[in-house]
Amino acid sequence: MQDLRKIQNPYNSDKVIDACSIFGMMDTSGQRFSGAAIIKAIGNMRVRGNGLGGGFAVYGLYPDYAEYYAMHVMYLSREGKTETEAFLKEKFHLVDADEIKTRPLAAIKDPPLVWRYFLKVNRYQAGIQADDDFVVDRVMDINIKIRDSFVFSSGKDMGVFKGVGYPEEIGQYFRLEEYEGYLWTSHGRYPTNSRGWWGGAHPFNILDWTVVHNGEISSYGINRRYLEQYGYICTMETDTEVIAYAIDLLVRKHGLPVDTISQVFAAPFWDDIDRKPPVEQELLRALRQTYGSLLLNGPFTLIIAHAGEMIGLTDRIRLRPLTAATKGKVLFLSSEEAAIRTISPQLESVWIPVGGEPIAGSLKIPLNPPSPVSVVAAYKMDR
């Protein structure tokens, strides 16, 4: 039986120089728009990838099923599908299911079968576990224990679509111009230390958290070991997976505010902490001492998304690029300004974010009253 990780991978596990493209677009009023623009924007950065991975995350995707968990699952064999569906029917109330529609493309060879399932937690099965904890554990069960099956999306009212190919090809393959959402992120992969395969494409997801990443996480080993203490098992064979799980641990399980994520992943240098006011020093020291094993070493730019929010973050010395821009109610984050202007030529503001400082767009928090839709919480350097 061919391994799902080796499908359409001419380079196998050879190391290639990293580049990657990332792009995010959020309408902060909550207005939904099609995937056509995001496909065009990420396609503008084709030169930053090599066709070994592309993908998209979209929020506000399933308004008619918004209260249910939407699981996207890829299968290599019919036996894997049969076993997984029996498992889902045992552990959940299965509300609906269908094969995700695709269109034939010459560039997409030997794709896995991809299905989606709308699920409600079976309280008898979950016992005293919270719904989200139950879903995370079942995702881990499928990805570890059931052969030829991989859950790559598991949140509510959102979904991930990804595979081996250039991102614009993956967008066309999954017919994403037919879908709508208020927040889209996308990624074109140029694998650095791991092979390109369908599950290893970005975005990476757990519940409604998604991450796209440009760079290389040299702290992957210690990050992974720390997360395994809390039941997160990394199965997708790339460094970015640890970031999605770390966010879920920090925010959902440990209750940290979202705006503290940057102070863990891109913690200030000790000398910089010493120059902060005493109260701020105390917080930053506590975070660094408690979560030192989740500090991300190496060059990185991230776009992190979850329901109602999109966050951009670079490493402390900006070894990977990030450009932010706004046009009315829309926030853009991109590896390159040219990709933004491809779909929105006349921007109101464009800037390069400060290293280690987050850029956040939210449905909830207006930044510049009286405008009800401008919600960019950021440290800016106007250009």
ABEGO torsion letter per residue (X at the ends): XBBAAABGBAAEABBBBBBEBBBBBBBAAGBBBBAAAAAAAAAAAAAABAGAEBBBBBBGABAAAAABBBBBBBBABAAAAAAAAAAAAAABBBABBBBBBBBBBAABBGBBBBBBBBBBBBAAAAEABBAAAAAAAAAAAAAAABBGBBBABABBGBBBBBEBEBAAAAAAAAGAAABBBABBBBBBBBBAABBBBAAABOBBBBEABBBBBBEBBAAAAAAAAAAAAAGBBBAAGBAAAAAAAAAAAAAAAAGBBAAAAAAAABBBBAAAAAABBAAAAAAAAAAAAAAAAABBBEBBBBBBBBBGBBBBBBBAAGABBBBBBBBEABBBBBABAAAAAAABABBABBBBBBBGBBBBBBAABBABOABAABABBBBBBBX
